[in-house]
Amino acid sequence: MVGLGPLSPSESALLLSTAVDGADTAVVRRAAELSGGNPLYLRTLARAAADTLRSGAAWEDAAGAAPACGIS
């Protein structure tokens, strides 16, 4: 079994901004913070919430925080 720890906020933001062309910097930063660094959640966000990441809308209005998943 391989342990997968959380990404840092800057690594999380880099993952999202690289995966989503035209992503709004402020929205990416907030989504990265709320994700808790969960790489699987971030991957899902990049696919499922790409329009929100590009929109510039308040992240909390669109998606909210990642669910707790026990990554340590």
N, C-alpha and C positions, 0 to 999 in steps of 0.2 A: 504494500500500500504506500502510496506517495502522499505526503502531507502537502497541502496547498494553502499557504498562508495568505493573508490579505495584502493587497497592493497598497502602496502609499497613495496619498491624494494626488500627487503629481504624476505617478505612474498610471493611476486610474484615469485622470484627465487626458493623458497622452493616448491611452488606449482608445477612449471615446472619440477624441478629435481626429485620430488617425483613421478610425473605422467609419466615421460619418463625415463625408465631404461637406463643407460649408456649415459645420456645427458652430453655434454661437458660443463664444468663449466663456461668458458668464454662466450660461445654462450648463455647459459641460462641467465647469468647475463645481457648481452646486450639485449636480447629479453625481459627480465623483465623490464628493463629501458624503452625501446621503447613502451611497452604496456601501459604505463601510469597507471598501476595498475588495469586495467579493468579486473575484474575476469571472465567475459564471454568471452572476447577475449583470455585470458590466457587458459581457458578451451579448446577453439577451437584450439589454437596453440598446446596444448598438444596432440590433436588427429590428426590434419592435418599436422603439421610440425615436427613430431617426428624424422624423418630421418635427417632433417636439424639441429635439436637440438643435435643430436648425432654426426654430421659430423665434427664439428670444423670449418666449413666455416664461412666467415664473414656474420653476420646476415643481414646486409643491402643489400648484394648481393642476398639474397634468398627471403626475405619477406618485410622488411621495417617496418615503424612505424604503430601503430594501428590507425585506422581512429578516428577522434574526435567523441565522442558520448554523450557529455553533462553530464558525471558523475561528480558530485561535492560533 
